Amino acid sequence: MDLEYLKKYQLKLAKKLKLEDKIDVKNVKFVAGIDTTFLDPYKEPTLAISCIVILNLEDFSVVETVFGQKEIDFPYIPTFLAFREIPSIMEAYQKLKSSPDVFILDGQGILHPRKMGIASHFGVITDTVSVGCGKSLLYGKYTQLENKPLAYSPVYADGEIKGYALRVKKNTNPIFVSPGNNISLNSSLYVIIKSINGYKLPEPVRLAHNFLTEYRKRLLQEVKNG
């Protein structure tokens, strides 16, 4: 595995980043959440399984759900997550019949040493509007947040603001929001807040995670039953 080659590829993709709003986020209605899991995360190769859920934010109803799966042998390596998860995500993406306004991915956007977290990687190769929403901080620094709902603080990396730490609910750890592609910094935060529906994670990503859990259980049962 040539990580130096992959770094150069990420830097090449980063040159194609567009961090301006391609859409009017005030009118965003259909938002997709993307999450990925693995049949056996400790085995190589293993089966990667991705889910994309599109919600109508007017009533948080599910518009479309698709799954993709792909056998992969790329291990988990920090800052190279896309190379492990993108193959199954693209399998799911190609099944979509509708076109959401924004994709939210469980992972980073430009909050990444080479500005190419999984949300940016996906957004560039598909030329879609994408936002990264990570459960932990990969890169950068931020000041302590107030312990109240929707408190946020800028995350600085390489001398500039690259994202936001957002505490969705009191007494919970923050999530980390950054632009993926075709969207600005502030609009990324706006989309995430608009997609919250009573839980820590944006509702499209939360549902994608839940649907994946059930899907994986069924696959494991099938393997067990032969």
MOZISUL-V643074 format. One record per helix or strand of 2 or more residues. SS is the DSSP state (helix for helix, strand for strand). FROM is the first residue (numbers start at 1). TO is the last residue. If there is no record, write none. Layout:
# MOZISUL-V643074
SS_FROM_TO / SS_FROM_TO
This chain:
# MOZISUL-V643074
helix_3_14 / helix_25_27 / strand_30_38 / strand_46_56 / strand_61_72 / helix_81_93 / strand_102_105 / helix_118_126 / strand_130_134 / strand_151_157 / strand_160_167 / strand_175_181 / helix_185_194 / helix_203_225
